[in-house]
Amino acid sequence: MTATFTDFAAFNQDNIDTLVKTNTAATKGFETLTKYFVDLAGKSFEDAVAAGKKLSAAKTVVEFVQIQTKLTQESIEVALEEGKKVSELTTSIVKDVTSPMTERFKVGVAVATKAAKKAA
């Protein structure tokens, strides 16, 4: 049995549906990342204001250096945590975006393999 126009049309429609799913996942992923970074920027601003208040409350140079050292350590810890969160979020988004194409590729390989066996 040979492939018909209807078979090709159905296969191509599935390809288009896959592209729509991929674009939808990418759009959702970018929205998620944008919201995350906007929230992070707001939190960073609030943290900077709080740090400025703490530093301005220091009564001696030694106290100022102690506060600054503590704030620096906390900033490094927060940066590492946020970096891990961004990495996990990005990995999840990439999986969501590539998953429909991966599945479609598997279908395409199966169709091509089947056609090659018939031709042989």
N, C-alpha and C positions, 0 to 999 in steps of 0.2 A: 504494500500500500504506500503510495507516495503522498507527500505533504500537499495539502491544498492551499488555496489562497486564504481560506477561512482559518486554517492552522497557523499560517504566517501572521495573519491579522490578529489572532488571539495572542500569539507569542509577543508581537509588538505592543499590543495593548497592555500586556503584563509588564513589559519593559517600561512603558510610560507610567503605569501605576507605581512601579518601583522608584522611578525618578521623583514622582510626587511625594512618596513616603520619605525618600532621602532628603529632599528639600524641606519638607515639613520638620523632620528631625533636626536638620541643620538650623533652621529658623528658631525652633524651640531652644536649641542649645545656645545659640547666640543671645537670645533673650535671657536665658538663665545666667550666662556669664556676665552680661551687662548688668543685670540686677545685683549679682554678687559683688561686682566691682564698684557699683554705685554705693551699695551698703557699706562696703569696706572703706571707701573714701570718706563717707560720713563718720564712720567710727574712728578712722585715723585722725580726722580733724578734731573730733571730741577729745581723743587721747592727747593730741598735741596741745590743746588748750589746757587740759588738766595738768600736763607735764610743765607747761609754762607757769601755771599757778604754783605748783610745788616748788619749782626752782626759784621763783620770785619770793617765796616765803622763807628761803634759807637766810639764816642770820649771820652765818660765818662762811668763809671760803671752804673750810673743811666740810661743813654741812652741805654746801652747794655741790661739792665734788662727790660726796656720798650719794646725794639724791640723783645726780647725773649718772653715776655709775649704775645705780639700781635701775633707773629708767632705761639705760642702754641695754642692760641685761634683759629686762622685760621686753624691750623692742625686738631684740634678736629672737627671743623665744616666740613672740607673736609672729614675726616674719617667717620663721620656720614652720609654725603651725598653719599659717595662711598659705604658704607655698605647698604644703602637703594637701590642703583642701583644694587648691586650684588644680593640682596635678590629678587628684582623684576625680574632680568634677570634669576636667577636660577628657580624661580617659573614658569616663562614662558617656560623655557626649560623642566622642569619636566612635565608640562601639554602637551607639544608637544610630549614628549617621551611616556607618558602613554596613551594618547588619542587613538591611534590605538588598543592597547590591551584592553582598556575599551570597545570600540565598538565591538571588536571581542568576548569579554566575554559575552556581551549582546546577540550576535547572538548565541553563544554556549548555553546559558541558554534557549533561545527561542527554539532551536532545541531539547534540552533535555526535555523541558516541553512538546513539541509537541509529542515527541516519548513516553513519559510517559503516556500521555492521550490516545494515540493509543493502548498502551499495556494494559491499564486498561479496 
